[in-house]
Amino acid sequence: MSWWIEVVFNVFGQLMSVRRIGDEWQLFKESPTAMRVRVYDVVIPNEMTENELLTYLGDIYHEHANAAHPHVLRVS
C-alpha cells in the first residue's frame, strides 16, 4: 500500500512542499508552472513530525530571510 502526507510551505518567498512517503520525508521546490524539483541537499530526519517541519525549514533556510519574506509560513 502506498500513502503519503504532503505539506506546502512558503519558505522566505520560495514555495516548497514536503512529502512523507512511507518512513521518509522528501523536500521539493515548487514553481508557478506546477513543476516540482526534488531538493536532495536537505535531509529531513525520518523521526521528525509534521508539526516540526516549519521550524526545521526556518532553521535550514534562515539565510534566505529578507524584509519582504521574514518568515516560513504553512500554506496547506
Summary of the structure (lengths in Angstrom):
residues: 76
radius of gyration: 12.2
end to end distance: 24.2
largest distance: 44.2
contacts: 172
relative contact order: 0.28
helix: 20%
strand: 39%
